[in-house]
Structure formats: C-alpha cells, structure tokens
Amino acid sequence: MVGERKWYIKGITVILLIFGAIFAGFPVLWMLLNSFKPNAEIFAWPPLWISENFTLDAYVEIFNNPEKIRFFINSYFISITVVILTLIVSILASYSFSRFNFPGKKVINTFIVSVQAVPPIVLLIPYLSLIVTIGLFNTYGALILTYLLFTLPYAILMITGYFNTLPKDLDEAVMIDGGSRFRALWSVLVPVSVPGLVSVGMYTFMLSWNEYLFALALTKTNEFRTVPVGISLLMGQHAYEWNQMMAMSILGSLPVLLLFLFFQKYFIAGMTSGSVKS
C-alpha cells in the first residue's frame, strides 16, 4: 500500500513537471518558430506553426547589419567585464568579512543587505543625474559601474556565506608553511570555492546581459547600446520587425542557455553550499 502511494505521488509529480516544462518552454518555441517566418505571417489566423515560406531572412539581416552586431559586442564586453570585476572585488571583500573582525563590520553588512531591498527604478533619475554630472553618460563606464552597484551586494553576501563554510585551518596551514593570507586566499580558498564563484558569475552575467532600463537611460547612441535595447529599437513608428525581434531574442537567449547547460552542476552546488554556515 505504501509502495503504491509513493508511485502515485511520483507519477503526479512527473506529470506536473512535464506541464510546467511545456508552459515555460512554449514561449521560447513560439519565438523560435516565428523567427523563421516572413513578417507578414507572424499574426496569421489560424496560427501557422511551420511556415510554408520558411526563411532565414531575419537572421541574415541581423548578421549583415553592423549596427545590430554592435549590440551583441557591447553586451558581451560589458557583461564579461562586470563579471570579472565583480568576482575580484567580492572575493577580496568576502574574505575580509569572513576571516576578520573590524570596527563597523556589522554596520557595513547591514548596509549591503539594505541596498538589496531598494528597487532599482527608484534610483534611476538621481543616478542618471549623477552619471551626467561626472561625465560618464553614453559610455561603457556608465553601464559597467551601474551593474557593479547591482551585483556586488549579492556577490559579497553569497561568497561570504561560502567562505564561512570553509574551515580557517586552510588559511592557517598555508601561513604555517610561510605563505601569506593573500596566497592562502588565491591558492587555496578560491580553487575550493569554484562552485560558489561560478554561481555568482552566472547571476552577474545574466543581470548584466538582460538589464534594459538603465541600458536605455544611460546611453543615447547605438555605439554603446546593448541587445535588450537593440531589440526594442526594432519597434518602429509605423511597422514592427517582428521576425527580427524574435531572431534577436533567440540569439540573445543563447549565452544564458549555454551557461546553464555547461555550468548547471556548479550553479546548484554554489547556491546551496553558500546558504549554509557550518
């Protein structure tokens, strides 16, 4: 009886997961199918799953347009730069919070947590004024600095939690052998913390890659705009390039999808390990 009940629960769970996967994946599938249709067939009724006029024109237009390619180059450059800077700064800060007691530590920790609770849109107007005042408007620096402000609090909290799970004996063993704390950090703690660092890096990349509001507000020329803004620019005054919007959305989704496919194991391990203090 107990075995039948477990089988029954397991069967319902699998069915619910299948429906959830279909519900979540359908918009992506529809977006992919529409990217291969002529623009005129996007809103055909009844809907056409597979177009008889299958075409790659949307992708050809994107890859042959230097301006659209620039959007992708900007997104990759900004996102990768933010990931590198976030990891370097957060590793150093997290090591300090995890291994040292210093005046104001609790106050700084409280400030970091409170920053996470502030909706970014509340900061848009004063932050835009600040960026214009210091001369960073419409530059890579404006977006990189902005995304660092968004990612560092989360990264510091996550990596600090991960470092707290590692025994201090690791540091002391290196120092007993004549090494410095800096060597203990980069030669021992960082390699051991790869799952947590990958998790933080993936979160940072996704936030930088997908962010739209500040990318639109802090830039005025296509030279510095990113993929989300580039997709919105395909909505013209009199016509929308729906197939190109779908194609750019598919191409813009690939980096995040590939990150999860290749680093899913590290991402899950990092999220769970960093949340428990031993």
C-alpha positions in Angstrom: 0.0 0.0 0.0 2.8 2.4 0.9 4.7 1.5 -2.3 1.6 2.2 -4.4 1.1 5.6 -2.7 4.8 6.5 -3.4 4.3 5.5 -7.0 1.1 7.6 -7.2 2.8 10.7 -5.8 5.8 10.2 -8.0 3.6 9.9 -11.1 1.7 13.1 -10.2 5.0 14.9 -9.6 6.3 13.9 -13.0 3.1 15.0 -14.8 3.2 18.4 -13.1 6.8 18.8 -14.0 6.1 18.0 -17.6 3.2 20.5 -17.8 5.5 23.1 -16.1 8.2 22.5 -18.6 5.8 22.8 -21.5 4.3 26.0 -20.0 7.7 27.6 -19.5 9.2 26.4 -22.9 6.2 27.2 -25.1 7.0 31.0 -25.5 10.6 30.1 -26.4 9.4 27.6 -29.0 6.9 30.1 -30.4 9.6 32.7 -30.6 11.9 30.3 -32.4 9.3 29.3 -35.0 8.3 32.9 -35.6 11.9 33.9 -36.3 11.8 31.7 -39.4 8.6 33.3 -40.8 8.1 36.3 -43.0 7.0 39.3 -41.1 3.5 39.2 -42.6 2.8 35.7 -41.3 3.5 36.4 -37.6 -0.1 37.2 -36.8 -1.7 34.9 -39.3 -5.0 33.3 -38.2 -5.2 30.4 -37.6 -1.7 30.5 -36.4 1.0 28.8 -38.6 3.3 26.5 -36.6 5.5 25.8 -39.6 5.5 28.4 -42.3 5.4 27.3 -45.9 7.6 30.3 -46.7 10.4 29.2 -44.3 13.1 31.8 -44.4 16.3 32.8 -42.7 16.0 36.5 -43.8 15.7 37.7 -40.2 19.0 36.1 -39.2 20.7 37.2 -42.4 19.6 40.8 -41.8 20.9 40.7 -38.3 24.3 39.3 -39.2 24.7 41.6 -42.2 23.9 44.7 -40.2 27.0 46.1 -38.4 24.7 48.1 -36.0 22.9 45.0 -34.8 26.2 43.1 -34.4 27.4 46.1 -32.3 24.6 45.5 -29.8 25.9 41.9 -29.2 29.5 43.0 -29.0 28.6 45.7 -26.4 26.6 43.2 -24.4 29.4 40.7 -24.3 32.0 43.3 -23.4 30.0 44.9 -20.7 28.8 41.6 -19.2 32.2 39.9 -19.2 33.9 43.0 -17.7 31.3 43.2 -15.0 31.7 39.5 -14.1 35.4 39.8 -13.8 35.4 43.0 -11.7 32.5 41.7 -9.5 34.4 38.4 -8.7 37.7 40.2 -7.9 36.1 42.8 -5.7 33.7 40.5 -4.0 36.3 37.8 -3.3 38.5 40.3 -1.5 35.6 41.9 0.4 34.1 38.5 1.3 37.4 37.2 2.6 37.6 40.2 4.9 34.1 39.7 6.2 34.6 36.0 6.7 38.0 36.0 8.4 38.4 39.3 10.2 36.6 41.3 12.9 36.9 45.0 12.4 35.1 48.2 13.6 31.9 48.8 11.7 31.6 45.3 10.3 28.0 44.8 11.3 27.1 48.3 10.0 28.6 47.6 6.6 26.9 44.2 6.5 23.6 45.8 7.3 24.1 48.4 4.6 24.9 45.8 2.0 21.7 43.9 2.8 19.6 47.1 2.8 20.9 48.0 -0.6 19.4 44.8 -2.0 16.0 45.9 -0.8 15.9 49.2 -2.8 14.1 48.9 -6.2 16.5 49.9 -9.0 13.8 52.1 -10.7 13.7 54.4 -7.6 17.4 55.2 -8.2 17.0 55.9 -12.0 16.5 59.7 -12.0 19.1 60.6 -9.3 21.6 58.1 -10.7 21.1 59.5 -14.2 21.8 63.0 -12.9 24.9 61.7 -11.2 26.3 59.9 -14.3 25.7 63.1 -16.4 27.5 65.2 -13.8 30.6 63.1 -13.7 30.8 62.8 -17.5 30.1 59.1 -17.9 26.8 59.4 -19.8 26.7 57.4 -23.0 29.9 55.4 -22.2 30.8 51.8 -21.4 31.9 53.1 -17.9 28.3 54.2 -17.1 26.8 50.7 -17.6 29.7 48.8 -16.1 29.7 51.0 -12.9 25.9 50.7 -12.7 25.9 46.9 -13.0 28.7 46.6 -10.4 26.5 48.5 -8.0 23.7 46.0 -8.6 25.8 42.8 -8.5 28.4 43.5 -5.7 26.0 43.3 -2.7 24.6 39.9 -3.8 28.1 38.6 -4.7 29.6 39.7 -1.4 26.8 38.1 0.6 27.0 34.8 -1.4 30.8 34.5 -1.3 31.0 35.4 2.3 28.5 32.7 3.1 30.5 30.2 1.1 33.8 31.2 2.7 32.1 30.8 6.1 31.7 27.1 5.3 35.4 26.7 4.8 37.5 26.0 8.0 40.0 28.6 9.0 42.5 25.7 9.3 43.0 26.0 5.5 44.4 29.6 5.9 46.5 28.7 8.9 48.1 25.7 7.1 49.3 28.0 4.4 50.6 30.6 6.8 52.4 27.9 8.9 54.3 26.9 5.7 55.4 30.5 5.3 52.6 31.7 2.9 50.7 35.0 3.3 47.0 35.4 3.7 46.9 36.7 0.1 48.4 33.4 -1.1 46.0 31.4 1.1 43.1 33.2 -0.4 44.0 32.8 -4.1 45.8 29.4 -3.9 43.5 27.5 -1.5 40.2 29.2 -0.8 39.4 30.4 -4.3 40.0 27.0 -6.0 37.9 25.3 -3.3 35.1 27.8 -3.8 34.7 27.4 -7.6 31.0 26.2 -7.3 30.1 29.4 -5.4 32.1 31.6 -7.7 30.5 30.1 -10.8 27.1 30.7 -9.3 27.9 34.3 -8.6 29.4 34.7 -12.0 26.3 33.3 -13.8 24.0 35.6 -11.8 26.2 38.6 -12.6 26.3 37.8 -16.3 22.6 37.3 -16.6 21.8 40.5 -14.8 24.2 42.5 -17.0 23.1 40.8 -20.2 19.3 41.2 -19.6 19.2 44.6 -18.0 17.2 47.1 -20.1 16.1 50.1 -18.1 19.5 51.6 -17.2 21.0 50.5 -20.5 18.3 52.6 -22.2 18.5 55.6 -19.9 22.3 55.9 -19.7 23.0 55.7 -23.5 21.9 57.8 -26.4 23.7 56.3 -29.4 23.8 52.7 -30.8 27.6 52.7 -30.3 27.1 51.8 -26.6 23.7 50.2 -26.5 23.1 46.5 -25.6 21.0 43.7 -27.0 17.8 44.4 -25.0 17.8 48.0 -26.2 18.6 46.9 -29.7 15.5 44.6 -29.7 13.3 47.5 -28.6 14.6 49.7 -31.4 13.1 47.2 -34.0 9.7 48.6 -33.0 9.4 51.5 -35.5 6.9 54.3 -35.7 4.8 52.6 -38.4 6.0 49.0 -38.5 7.5 46.4 -36.2 10.1 44.0 -37.5 8.6 41.1 -35.5 10.7 38.3 -37.2 13.9 40.2 -36.5 12.8 40.8 -32.9 12.2 37.1 -32.5 15.6 36.2 -34.1 17.5 38.7 -31.9 15.7 37.4 -28.8 16.7 33.8 -29.7 20.3 34.9 -30.3 20.2 36.9 -27.1 19.0 33.9 -25.1 21.7 31.6 -26.3 24.5 32.8 -23.9 22.4 32.3 -20.8 21.1 28.9 -22.1 24.6 27.7 -22.7 25.8 28.9 -19.3 23.1 26.8 -17.6 23.8 23.8 -19.8 27.6 23.7 -19.1 27.6 25.1 -15.5 24.3 23.8 -14.1 26.1 21.5 -11.6 28.3 24.3 -10.3 25.4 26.7 -10.1 23.2 24.4 -8.0 26.1 23.5 -5.7 27.1 27.1 -5.3 23.6 28.3 -4.4 23.1 25.5 -1.8 26.6 25.5 -0.2 26.8 29.2 0.2 23.5 29.4 2.0 24.5 27.1 4.9 27.0 28.1 7.6 28.9 25.2 9.2 
